[in-house]
Amino acid sequence: MQGRTDVPRDRGCLVGICFFILGLGTLLPWNFFMTALLYFQNRLNTTQWSNGTMVVHKEYHFNNWMTLLSQLPLLLFTLLNSVLYQRISEAMRIAGSLIFILLFFVLTAVLVKVPMEEDRFFSITMATIWFINSFGAVLQGSLFGLVGLLPQKYSTIFMSGQGLAGTFAAIAMLLAIASDTDPELAALGYFITPCVGTLVALSCYLLLPRLDFAQYYLNKSSKYEEGTTEELLKEISTVENEKLNGHANGSLASRAMGSDPAEDEVTSSSDGTKQVEEVEKRQDKASVTQVFKKIWVMAFCVTFVFTVTLSVFPAVTVDVKTSFPGKWERFFISVCCFLMFNINDWFGRTITTLIRWPRKESRLFPVLVVSRVVFIPLLMLCNVQSRSFLPVYFHHDGIFAAIMAFFSLSSGYFVCLSMSYAPQLVEPKDAETAGALMTFFLALGLSLGAAVSFGLRALV
């Protein structure tokens, strides 16, 4: 069992960089569609005029439907991935998903240049969002299982990459707005960007088999386990042989002492059987139910964090209006909503590499997670327009930006802690099962939040 002492080094942190970019790639679809809301709202110009009079006004509720149709396939295909995991190879699930995501991004970019009736454009866009997030769910679930085989810090790196995906998309949107070029051309450039990002992510995945450090944990871990099993069984066999030899040499002495050799043989056989059973028990993975009993607190936490986050972001926050109309109005949502959220969400995920409080055993952890529910009324009482029921208490842009900063920082921090704590609560052999379960509850939280967002937006 000396194989573990010869662990290859992650030279140049290439494996870390690859998983960071793969994390970025898993959330590019959601973030690029979400930050392009202004483009989609312009394409879905729901006001028609006849003889100078507005005659039709159709509300598509694009924000809510986009959020729901992004998160439902994430939930469904995360469940499906548990079946695909056994029947379809890892390369097919990961590389195949990235290729299909790339194709759907290309379709979205092409549609920028294609004039289309509003209802048809809405239907095609919703279908694209559904399929692109379906493949994204398979990709994310497979990568969470993959990164769970590496040391814990790589899970944090992977999630840090996911956190940066939103910042990447928000900056791309800001550049498109600030370019002052033709809006159609700016939108085309915006949607070509994730095509390039997805290609880079695919290249990183294809590079992993060439990196010794990755191969040691990803492909050779199973060989190591087989070798360990064989080694342990050999040790047991050696012990049994020694015991049998002892019986042969000491049988006369046993009789002289008045003991029964047959009884000793039964005892020896029983001990060997117990040792074999012990080895098998160590190698067999625990059931999903057994793993869930150990990680249910973390599963609840990640579900609750995302339910709160998606219930108001972006469905409610995207409709907040600035108190300083003018040129700033063009940039307000991109900066104070999307960029503010994504930078702080990424920062919250990243600081978990330095700070891990509360500890995984602390009862304070779920209490702090539940306390985030206070952000829902705070954001609903900002200057969301149009509104029907609630008053506006926070008019100033600075207050909205401050609430968004704490809202997103806490979201990223608690999500990353929950996802990294869960595998630590189980045996190493069950870490992959724990990762897959946590991915499902992450998707469940996103879907619940998306569903709740309809009611909260209507309540405003």
JORAJO-V28167 format. One record per backbone hydrogen bond with DSSP energy under -1.0 kcal/mol. CO is the residue of the C=O (numbers start at 0). NH is the residue of the N-H. If there is no record, write none. Layout:
co = [CO	CO]
nh = [NH	NH]
//
This chain:
co = [1	2	8	9	10	12	13	14	15	16	17	18	19	20	21	26	27	28	29	30	33	35	36	37	38	39	43	45	47	47	49	52	55	60	61	62	63	64	66	67	70	71	72	73	74	75	76	78	79	79	80	82	83	88	89	90	91	92	93	94	95	96	97	98	99	100	101	102	103	104	105	106	109	110	116	117	118	119	120	121	122	123	124	125	126	127	128	129	130	131	132	133	134	135	136	137	138	139	140	141	142	143	145	146	150	151	151	152	153	154	155	156	157	158	159	163	164	165	166	167	168	169	170	171	172	173	174	181	182	183	184	185	186	187	188	191	192	193	194	195	196	197	198	199	200	201	202	203	206	207	210	211	212	213	214	214	219	220	221	222	223	224	225	226	227	228	229	230	231	232	233	234	235	236	237	238	239	240	241	242	243	244	245	249	250	251	252	253	259	260	261	262	263	264	265	266	267	268	269	270	271	272	273	274	275	276	277	278	279	286	287	288	290	291	294	295	296	297	298	299	300	301	302	303	304	305	306	308	311	311	313	315	316	318	325	326	327	330	331	332	332	333	334	336	337	338	339	340	341	342	343	344	345	346	349	350	350	358	363	364	365	366	368	369	370	371	372	373	374	375	376	378	380	380	381	382	395	396	397	398	399	400	401	402	403	404	405	406	407	408	409	410	411	412	413	414	415	416	417	420	421	426	427	429	430	431	432	433	434	435	436	437	438	439	440	441	442	443	444	445	446	447	448	451	452	453	454	455]
nh = [4	5	10	12	13	16	17	18	19	20	21	22	23	24	25	30	31	32	33	34	36	39	40	41	42	43	45	57	54	55	52	49	47	64	65	66	67	68	70	71	74	75	76	77	78	79	80	81	82	83	84	86	87	92	93	94	95	96	97	98	99	100	101	102	103	104	105	106	107	108	109	110	112	113	120	121	122	123	124	125	126	127	128	129	130	131	132	133	134	135	136	137	138	139	140	141	142	143	144	145	146	147	148	149	153	154	155	156	157	158	159	160	161	162	163	167	168	169	170	171	172	173	174	175	176	177	178	185	186	187	188	189	190	191	192	195	196	197	198	199	200	201	202	203	204	205	206	207	209	210	214	215	216	217	218	219	223	224	225	226	227	228	229	230	231	232	233	234	235	236	237	238	239	240	241	242	243	244	245	246	247	248	249	253	254	255	256	258	263	264	265	266	267	268	269	270	271	272	273	274	275	276	277	278	279	280	281	282	283	290	291	292	294	295	298	299	300	301	302	303	304	305	306	307	308	309	310	312	315	316	317	318	319	384	328	329	331	334	335	336	337	338	339	340	341	342	343	344	345	346	347	348	349	350	352	353	354	361	367	368	369	370	371	372	373	374	375	377	378	379	380	381	392	393	383	320	399	400	401	402	403	404	405	406	407	408	409	410	411	412	413	414	415	416	417	418	419	420	421	423	424	429	430	433	434	435	436	437	438	439	440	441	442	443	444	445	446	447	448	449	450	451	452	455	456	457	458	459]
//
